[in-house]
């Protein structure tokens, strides 16, 4: 079943809250596998992520913000196929014709960890390492509906991760 949302249709506050909770829960499930403490929701980061997501959706320009005060992961998919949940129970019905899966962008970023090595992390693994960065304590999530049943997600992290020379101490369990 596809998420039937017309272009730029506003999401309700309840829909955003449910999706954000799924994103946070999935982050924490992934972080647990790498011995990182759970993240807390940060409403300031959330507002910043939402504003940036809205700005990208309006401009049609999908790009990292290059901010340095917080970490950032972003995700865009058009059309966003809500049927590909691989049997997980993360699927939440927002209403009769709108189904969203907050774990999807997190799983997309986390998949980068399959070939990760702390001795030589590469740019294509930095979404993954930001998710599990041990020094990161809080998360804010913005999400937008974009044309063609698309979805855009921005996740902001504080403190930011991915500092050169700190990967071994911040990614993974010490007994691995």
C-alpha positions as CSV (number, residue, x, y, z in Angstrom):
1,X,0.0,0.0,0.0
2,X,1.4,3.4,-1.0
3,X,1.2,6.5,1.2
4,X,-1.5,8.4,-0.6
5,X,-0.5,12.0,0.1
6,X,-1.0,14.7,-2.5
7,X,1.9,17.1,-3.2
8,X,2.8,19.3,-0.2
9,X,-0.2,18.1,1.8
10,X,0.4,19.1,5.4
11,X,1.0,16.4,7.9
12,X,-0.9,16.7,11.1
13,X,1.0,17.2,14.4
14,X,0.0,13.7,15.5
15,X,1.4,12.2,12.3
16,X,4.7,14.0,12.7
17,X,4.9,13.0,16.4
18,X,4.3,9.3,15.5
19,X,6.8,9.3,12.7
20,X,9.4,11.1,14.8
21,X,8.9,8.6,17.7
22,X,9.5,5.7,15.2
23,X,12.7,7.4,14.0
24,X,13.9,7.9,17.5
25,X,13.0,4.3,18.5
26,X,14.9,2.9,15.5
27,X,17.9,5.1,16.2
28,X,18.0,3.7,19.7
29,X,17.6,0.1,18.5
30,X,20.6,0.6,16.2
31,X,22.6,2.4,18.8
32,X,22.1,-0.4,21.3
33,X,23.7,-2.9,18.9
34,X,26.9,-0.6,19.0
35,X,26.9,0.0,22.7
36,X,25.8,3.6,22.5
37,X,23.4,5.1,25.0
38,X,19.9,6.1,24.0
39,X,19.2,9.4,22.3
40,X,16.8,11.9,23.7
41,X,14.4,14.0,21.7
42,X,15.5,17.6,21.4
43,X,12.8,20.0,20.4
44,X,15.2,22.8,19.4
45,X,17.0,20.4,17.0
46,X,13.6,19.2,15.8
47,X,12.5,22.8,14.9
48,X,15.7,23.4,13.1
49,X,15.4,20.1,11.2
50,X,11.8,20.9,10.3
51,X,12.7,24.4,9.0
52,X,15.5,23.0,6.9
53,X,13.3,20.2,5.5
54,X,10.6,22.7,4.7
55,X,13.1,25.0,3.0
56,X,14.5,22.1,0.9
57,X,11.0,20.9,0.0
58,X,10.0,24.4,-1.2
59,X,13.1,25.0,-3.2
60,X,13.4,21.5,-4.6
61,X,17.1,21.5,-3.7
62,X,18.1,18.4,-1.7
63,X,21.4,18.9,0.0
64,X,23.1,18.9,3.4
65,X,23.0,22.2,5.2
66,X,26.7,22.1,6.0
67,X,26.0,23.3,9.5
68,X,28.8,22.8,12.0
69,X,26.9,23.2,15.3
70,X,25.0,19.9,14.9
71,X,25.3,16.6,13.0
72,X,22.9,16.0,10.1
73,X,21.5,13.1,8.1
74,X,19.0,13.6,5.4
75,X,16.8,11.3,3.3
76,X,14.6,11.7,0.3
77,X,12.6,9.1,-1.6
78,X,10.0,9.6,-4.3
79,X,7.7,7.9,-4.4
80,X,8.1,6.7,-0.9
81,X,6.8,3.0,-0.9
82,X,5.3,2.3,2.5
83,X,4.8,-1.4,1.6
84,X,8.5,-2.3,1.9
85,X,8.6,-2.8,5.6
86,X,10.0,-6.3,5.4
87,X,7.4,-7.7,7.8
88,X,8.4,-5.3,10.6
89,X,5.8,-4.2,13.0
90,X,7.0,-0.6,12.8
91,X,4.2,0.3,10.3
92,X,1.8,2.7,11.9
93,X,-1.5,3.8,10.3
94,X,-1.8,7.5,10.5
95,X,-5.3,7.3,8.9
96,X,-7.1,5.1,6.5
97,X,-5.0,6.0,3.5
98,X,-1.7,7.2,5.0
99,X,0.8,4.7,6.3
100,X,4.3,5.7,7.3
101,X,7.4,3.9,8.5
102,X,9.8,6.0,10.5
103,X,12.4,3.1,10.6
104,X,12.9,3.3,6.8
105,X,15.3,6.3,6.6
106,X,17.2,5.1,9.7
107,X,17.6,1.6,8.2
108,X,18.9,3.3,5.0
109,X,21.5,5.2,6.9
110,X,22.4,2.3,9.1
111,X,23.0,0.0,6.2
112,X,26.2,2.0,5.5
113,X,27.7,0.2,8.5
114,X,28.0,-3.1,6.8
115,X,31.5,-2.4,5.6
116,X,32.5,0.1,8.3
117,X,36.0,0.0,9.8
118,X,37.2,2.5,12.3
119,X,40.7,2.4,10.8
120,X,39.6,4.1,7.6
121,X,36.0,5.4,7.6
122,X,34.9,6.6,4.2
123,X,32.3,9.3,3.4
124,X,29.7,6.8,2.4
125,X,29.6,5.5,6.0
126,X,29.2,8.8,7.8
127,X,25.4,8.6,8.1
128,X,25.8,5.3,9.9
129,X,28.6,6.6,12.2
130,X,26.5,9.7,13.1
131,X,23.6,7.4,14.2
132,X,25.8,5.4,16.6
133,X,28.3,8.1,17.6
134,X,28.6,7.5,21.4
135,X,29.1,11.2,22.3
136,X,25.8,12.2,20.6
137,X,23.0,12.5,23.1
138,X,20.0,14.1,21.4
139,X,18.1,14.0,18.1
140,X,15.6,16.2,16.3
141,X,13.7,15.1,13.2
142,X,12.0,17.1,10.5
143,X,9.8,15.5,7.8
144,X,8.1,16.8,4.7
145,X,5.8,15.5,2.0
146,X,7.2,16.3,-1.4
147,X,5.7,16.0,-4.9
148,X,4.9,12.5,-6.3
149,X,4.1,11.0,-3.0
150,X,7.7,11.6,-1.8
151,X,9.1,11.9,1.7
152,X,12.0,14.0,2.9
153,X,13.5,13.5,6.4
154,X,16.2,15.6,8.1
155,X,17.7,14.3,11.4
156,X,19.9,16.7,13.5
157,X,22.2,15.4,16.2
158,X,23.9,17.0,19.2
159,X,26.6,17.0,19.8
160,X,27.6,16.2,16.3
161,X,29.8,13.2,15.5
162,X,32.2,12.2,12.8
163,X,35.3,13.8,14.1
164,X,38.5,12.6,12.5
165,X,40.6,10.6,14.9
166,X,37.6,9.8,17.2
167,X,35.9,7.0,15.3
168,X,37.4,4.1,17.3
169,X,36.3,5.7,20.6
170,X,32.8,6.6,19.4
171,X,31.6,3.8,17.1
172,X,31.2,0.2,18.3
173,X,31.6,-1.8,21.4
174,X,35.0,-1.9,23.1
175,X,34.9,-5.7,23.1
176,X,34.3,-6.0,19.3
